[in-house]
Amino acid sequence: MEKKREALRKLMMAVEKELLHKPNKKTLDRLSLLVGFQDWDSFQDALHGDADGKTNYEVMSEK
């Protein structure tokens, strides 16, 4: 029983560590592309500012 308890404790520590792990900038940029934004900063601006996906698209289509 003690071995199972220790194994469960190690598993929980690994899960907590992974949940607290913040993805790096490159990963966030790639995820932002999937939802239609040029990069993570553009996505954050749309979430917390005045920009939206449409304005990001218009800027990209002008290039």
Helices and strands as residue ranges (DSSP letters): H 2-20, H 25-34, H 40-48, H 53-62
